[in-house]
Amino acid sequence: MPPKRVVQPAGRGREADGIFNIAYKEVTNPENATIVRSVVIFGAAVAFFHSSLSEFLIPP
C-alpha cells in the first residue's frame, strides 16, 4: 500500500490576505485608476454641494 500524499492548501505557503489588504491592492492597481479617480471626484463634489460653501455659487 503506497503512503498517503499530504496536499498543502494553496494559501498555506504565504500569509493569508485579509479583506483590507485585498481592497488596498485593488484600489492601488493601475488598471482601476480611472474608476478610483472618478469615485473620489464624485465624493468631493457631493461633499462640496452639501456644505455651506456651495452657497457662494448662488447669484446675489
MOVENKA-V185803 format. One line per field, one symbol per residue. ss: DSSP state (H for helix, E for strand, C for the rest). phi: phi as a letter, one per 40 degrees, with the letter a starting at -180 (. if undefined). A space follows every 10 residues. Layout:
# MOVENKA-V185803
ss->???
phi->???
This chain:
# MOVENKA-V185803
ss->CCCCCCCCCH HHCCCCCCHH HHHHHHHCCH HHHHHHHHHH HHHHHHHHHH CHHHHHHCCC
phi->.cccccbccc cccbcccccc cccccccccd cbcccccccc cccccccccc cccccccccc
